[in-house]
Amino acid sequence: MRIEQLEYLAAVTQHGSLRRASERLHISQPALSEAVSKLERELGVTLLDRHRSGARISSRGRDLLQNMVEVLEAVDRLRLAAGDQAAQTRVIRLGTVSAATSTLLAPAIRDFRETHPATTLEVINTQQSDINQGLLEGTLDLGLVNVLEGDDPPAELEGTELVHGRPVVVLPVGHPLTAHDEVDIDQLRQEPFVAMRAGYLMHRFAHRLFGADMPPVSYTTDGAELGKVMVAEGLGFTVLPDFSVIGDPLERAGILAHRPIAGDRTAVTLVVRRRPGGHVPQPVRRLLATLVAQARAQRHHGGVGTAPGA
């Protein structure tokens, strides 16, 4: 067994295919595939499930993943102690459903960068199911997701609550509905709706809120950030957690407004998830701590509600 074989397997796991991993590692795809195959033969287990669409770590490989990560981290520490500058560079992959981006995630990234200037942080906007799967497979280190009160968390993942909030109606400033302290559901049914695509929590919430009598859905989109831009352009209203809107640059600039939904008391929580147990690389621990610290700062500066004990 060679260290580079473990590094190759980690790259395939992270990037989702032999081709992309070979491009990142600057080696040929056949050489990479053969190195992983040799490791599989040596260990006597199938580490990758190979498909035409790509290669994913197998269930047995997932069981062994933590042990491999610990070996690679130990090698990195040895290289660092020996003065190998390459060991100081690491890529952290964080999946997000695009919530609290400007109010929590972006400030946390800025603070993290000050303490880990050599670490590359790759932020991936995607759906919650993809984030959970990526954490389980090792292609993501951390994931930011929204959950509704009563949702059952994945048993295989650990979660830390960061921010509590409520869904609000997001409108362009000057819209007639902003004259109300809160917006009635029947009023919204008369307005064009910028909906989140199926797979996002706000898509599920909207169907719960409106039932069978949905507003006219003029647009569907991926994630809060594009939804806010479309509202700012006057294309309709959307529904998002308040922590996705309060403090957003478009709100601070007086372009977006938000109002509570009359009669709705739904609670939404922003949670950071990760794989449980085992060795967690120091930069990942630091990023997690920075996210928690930023959530606390929101509470002290009068922002939206922060999770108790966070």
C-alpha positions as CSV (number, residue, x, y, z in Angstrom):
1,M,0.0,0.0,0.0
2,R,1.3,3.4,-1.0
3,I,0.2,6.8,0.3
4,E,-0.5,8.1,-3.2
5,Q,-3.1,5.2,-3.6
6,L,-5.0,6.6,-0.6
7,E,-4.7,10.2,-2.0
8,Y,-6.0,9.0,-5.4
9,L,-9.0,7.3,-3.8
10,A,-9.7,10.4,-1.7
11,A,-9.6,12.5,-4.9
12,V,-12.0,10.2,-6.7
13,T,-14.4,10.4,-3.7
14,Q,-14.2,14.1,-3.6
15,H,-14.6,14.9,-7.3
16,G,-17.1,12.1,-8.1
17,S,-15.3,10.6,-11.1
18,L,-12.0,9.1,-12.2
19,R,-11.8,11.6,-15.0
20,R,-12.2,14.7,-12.8
21,A,-9.8,13.3,-10.2
22,S,-7.2,12.5,-12.8
23,E,-7.4,16.1,-14.1
24,R,-7.0,17.5,-10.6
25,L,-4.1,15.2,-9.9
26,H,-2.5,15.7,-13.3
27,I,-2.1,12.0,-14.0
28,S,-3.7,9.8,-16.7
29,Q,-7.1,8.3,-15.9
30,P,-5.9,4.7,-16.7
31,A,-3.0,5.1,-14.2
32,L,-5.3,6.4,-11.6
33,S,-7.8,3.6,-12.1
34,E,-5.1,1.0,-11.9
35,A,-3.7,2.4,-8.7
36,V,-7.1,2.3,-7.1
37,S,-7.7,-1.2,-8.4
38,K,-4.4,-2.4,-6.9
39,L,-5.4,-1.0,-3.6
40,E,-8.8,-2.8,-3.8
41,R,-7.0,-6.1,-4.6
42,E,-4.6,-5.6,-1.7
43,L,-7.3,-4.8,0.8
44,G,-9.7,-7.4,-0.7
45,V,-12.6,-5.0,-0.9
46,T,-14.4,-3.0,-3.6
47,L,-13.8,0.6,-2.7
48,L,-15.5,2.3,-5.7
49,D,-18.8,1.6,-7.4
50,R,-18.0,2.4,-11.0
51,H,-20.7,3.6,-13.4
52,R,-20.9,5.3,-16.7
53,S,-21.9,8.5,-15.0
54,G,-18.9,8.4,-12.6
55,A,-17.4,6.6,-9.7
56,R,-18.7,6.8,-6.1
57,I,-17.3,5.3,-3.0
58,S,-18.9,2.0,-2.1
59,S,-20.6,1.2,1.2
60,R,-17.5,-0.8,2.3
61,G,-15.2,2.0,1.2
62,R,-17.3,4.4,3.2
63,D,-16.7,2.2,6.3
64,L,-13.0,2.5,5.7
65,L,-13.0,6.2,4.7
66,Q,-12.3,7.6,8.2
67,N,-9.3,5.3,8.6
68,M,-7.9,6.5,5.3
69,V,-8.5,10.1,6.2
70,E,-6.6,9.7,9.5
71,V,-3.7,8.2,7.6
72,L,-3.6,11.1,5.2
73,E,-3.9,13.6,8.0
74,A,-1.0,12.0,9.8
75,V,1.1,12.2,6.7
76,D,0.2,15.8,6.3
77,R,1.3,16.5,9.9
78,L,4.6,14.7,9.2
79,R,5.2,16.7,6.0
80,L,4.4,19.9,7.8
81,A,6.8,19.2,10.6
82,A,9.4,18.5,8.0
83,G,8.8,21.8,6.3
84,D,6.8,20.7,3.3
85,Q,4.9,23.8,2.3
86,A,2.4,21.7,0.2
87,A,1.1,20.1,3.3
88,Q,-0.2,23.5,4.5
89,T,-2.6,23.7,1.6
90,R,-5.9,22.0,1.8
91,V,-9.3,22.2,0.0
92,I,-12.4,22.3,2.2
93,R,-15.7,21.7,0.4
94,L,-18.8,23.1,2.0
95,G,-22.3,22.5,0.6
96,T,-25.0,25.0,1.1
97,V,-28.7,25.5,0.2
98,S,-27.9,29.2,-0.2
99,A,-29.3,30.4,3.1
100,A,-27.9,33.2,5.3
101,T,-25.2,33.6,2.7
102,S,-24.5,37.3,3.2
103,T,-25.3,37.5,6.9
104,L,-23.5,34.4,8.2
105,L,-21.6,32.4,5.6
106,A,-19.7,35.2,3.9
107,P,-18.6,36.8,7.2
108,A,-17.5,33.4,8.5
109,I,-15.5,32.7,5.3
110,R,-13.8,36.1,5.7
111,D,-12.8,35.4,9.3
112,F,-11.7,31.8,8.4
113,R,-9.5,33.2,5.6
114,E,-7.6,35.3,8.1
115,T,-6.5,32.3,10.1
116,H,-6.1,29.8,7.2
117,P,-4.8,31.8,4.2
118,A,-3.4,28.7,2.5
119,T,-6.7,26.8,2.6
120,T,-9.0,26.8,-0.4
121,L,-12.7,26.9,0.5
122,E,-15.0,25.5,-2.2
123,V,-18.6,26.6,-1.7
124,I,-21.1,24.5,-3.5
125,N,-24.8,25.5,-3.9
126,T,-27.0,22.5,-4.1
127,Q,-30.0,20.8,-2.6
128,Q,-30.2,19.3,0.9
129,S,-30.4,15.7,-0.3
130,D,-27.2,16.2,-2.3
131,I,-25.5,17.8,0.7
132,N,-26.4,14.9,3.0
133,Q,-25.2,12.4,0.4
134,G,-22.0,14.3,-0.2
135,L,-21.3,14.3,3.6
136,L,-21.8,10.6,3.8
137,E,-19.6,9.8,0.8
138,G,-16.9,12.2,1.9
139,T,-17.2,14.6,-1.1
140,L,-18.2,17.4,1.3
141,D,-16.7,18.3,4.7
142,L,-19.5,20.5,6.0
143,G,-23.1,21.3,4.9
144,L,-25.5,24.1,5.6
145,V,-29.1,23.2,5.4
146,N,-32.5,24.5,6.5
147,V,-34.9,22.3,8.5
148,L,-38.5,22.8,9.5
149,E,-39.7,22.1,13.1
150,G,-40.4,18.4,13.4
151,D,-38.1,17.2,10.6
152,D,-36.1,14.1,11.5
153,P,-32.3,14.6,11.0
154,P,-30.3,12.0,9.2
155,A,-29.2,9.4,11.8
156,E,-25.8,9.1,10.1
157,L,-24.9,12.8,10.4
158,E,-24.2,15.2,13.2
159,G,-25.8,18.6,13.2
160,T,-25.2,21.9,15.0
161,E,-28.1,24.4,15.1
162,L,-26.9,27.9,14.1
163,V,-29.8,30.2,13.6
164,H,-33.6,30.1,14.2
165,G,-36.0,32.0,12.2
166,R,-39.4,32.0,10.4
167,P,-40.5,32.1,6.8
168,V,-41.3,35.5,5.5
169,V,-42.7,37.0,2.3
170,V,-40.0,38.7,0.3
171,L,-41.2,41.7,-1.9
172,P,-39.7,44.5,-3.8
173,V,-39.8,47.8,-1.9
174,G,-42.8,49.8,-2.9
175,H,-45.0,46.8,-3.6
176,P,-48.5,47.5,-2.3
177,L,-48.4,44.5,0.1
178,T,-45.5,46.2,2.0
179,A,-48.0,48.6,3.4
180,H,-49.3,45.8,5.7
181,D,-47.6,44.7,8.9
182,E,-48.2,41.1,7.8
183,V,-49.4,39.6,4.6
184,D,-52.5,37.4,4.3
185,I,-52.2,34.1,2.4
186,D,-55.2,35.0,0.2
187,Q,-53.5,38.2,-0.8
188,L,-50.5,36.2,-1.9
189,R,-52.6,33.9,-4.1
190,Q,-53.2,36.9,-6.3
191,E,-49.6,37.7,-6.9
192,P,-47.0,36.1,-9.3
193,F,-44.8,33.6,-7.3
194,V,-41.1,33.0,-7.6
195,A,-41.0,29.5,-6.2
196,M,-38.1,27.4,-5.1
197,R,-37.6,24.2,-7.2
198,A,-38.7,20.8,-5.9
199,G,-36.0,19.5,-3.5
200,Y,-35.6,22.8,-1.6
201,L,-37.2,23.2,1.8
202,M,-39.1,26.4,0.8
203,H,-40.7,24.4,-2.0
204,R,-42.1,22.0,0.6
205,F,-43.1,24.8,2.9
206,A,-45.0,26.7,0.1
207,H,-47.1,23.6,-0.6
208,R,-47.8,23.2,3.1
209,L,-48.7,26.9,3.3
210,F,-51.0,27.3,0.3
211,G,-52.2,23.7,0.0
212,A,-54.0,22.9,-3.3
213,D,-54.6,26.6,-4.0
214,M,-51.2,27.8,-5.0
215,P,-50.5,31.3,-6.3
216,P,-49.7,31.5,-10.0
217,V,-46.2,30.1,-10.2
218,S,-44.5,32.3,-12.8
219,Y,-40.9,31.1,-12.1
220,T,-39.0,28.4,-10.3
221,T,-35.4,28.7,-9.4
222,D,-32.6,27.1,-7.4
223,G,-31.8,28.7,-4.1
224,A,-32.5,31.9,-2.1
225,E,-29.9,34.1,-3.8
226,L,-31.3,34.0,-7.3
227,G,-34.8,34.1,-5.9
228,K,-34.1,37.4,-4.2
229,V,-32.6,38.9,-7.4
230,M,-35.7,37.9,-9.3
231,V,-37.9,39.6,-6.7
232,A,-35.7,42.7,-6.8
233,E,-36.3,42.8,-10.6
234,G,-40.1,42.9,-9.9
235,L,-40.9,39.5,-11.2
236,G,-43.0,38.5,-8.2
237,F,-42.7,37.6,-4.6
238,T,-41.0,34.6,-2.9
239,V,-41.0,33.0,0.5
240,L,-37.7,32.5,2.4
241,P,-36.4,32.1,6.0
242,D,-36.0,35.6,7.5
243,F,-32.3,34.9,8.1
244,S,-31.9,34.7,4.3
245,V,-33.2,38.2,3.9
246,I,-32.4,40.3,7.1
247,G,-29.1,42.0,6.5
248,D,-28.9,41.0,2.8
249,P,-27.2,43.6,0.6
250,L,-30.5,44.0,-1.4
251,E,-32.4,44.7,1.8
252,R,-29.8,47.1,3.2
253,A,-29.9,49.0,-0.1
254,G,-33.6,49.5,0.2
255,I,-34.5,47.2,-2.7
256,L,-36.1,44.3,-0.9
257,A,-38.6,44.2,1.9
258,H,-40.0,41.3,3.9
259,R,-43.2,40.8,5.9
260,P,-44.5,38.0,8.2
261,I,-47.1,35.7,7.0
262,A,-50.4,36.2,8.8
263,G,-51.3,33.2,11.0
264,D,-48.2,31.3,10.3
265,R,-45.9,30.3,13.2
266,T,-43.6,27.8,11.3
267,A,-40.0,27.7,12.7
268,V,-37.0,27.2,10.4
269,T,-33.5,26.4,11.6
270,L,-30.2,26.7,9.8
271,V,-28.1,23.7,10.7
272,V,-24.5,22.9,9.9
273,R,-24.0,19.1,9.3
274,R,-20.9,16.9,9.2
275,R,-19.9,13.2,9.4
276,P,-19.8,12.1,13.0
277,G,-16.8,10.7,15.0
278,G,-13.2,10.1,14.1
279,H,-10.5,12.5,13.3
280,V,-11.7,15.9,11.9
281,P,-9.0,17.9,10.1
282,Q,-8.1,21.1,12.0
283,P,-9.2,23.5,9.2
284,V,-12.6,21.9,9.1
285,R,-12.9,22.2,12.9
286,R,-11.9,25.8,12.6
287,L,-14.4,26.6,9.9
288,L,-17.2,24.9,12.0
289,A,-16.2,27.0,15.0
290,T,-16.2,30.1,12.9
291,L,-19.7,29.5,11.7
292,V,-20.9,29.0,15.3
293,A,-19.1,32.2,16.4
294,Q,-20.7,34.2,13.5
295,A,-24.1,32.9,14.5
296,R,-23.5,34.1,18.1
297,A,-22.4,37.5,16.7
298,Q,-25.8,37.8,14.9
299,R,-27.6,37.5,18.3
300,H,-25.4,40.0,20.0
301,H,-25.8,42.6,17.2
302,G,-29.6,42.2,17.1
303,G,-29.9,40.0,14.1
304,V,-32.3,37.1,13.7
305,G,-32.5,34.5,16.4
306,T,-29.5,32.4,17.3
307,A,-29.8,28.8,18.3
308,P,-29.7,28.3,22.1
309,G,-26.4,27.2,23.3
310,A,-24.8,27.7,19.9
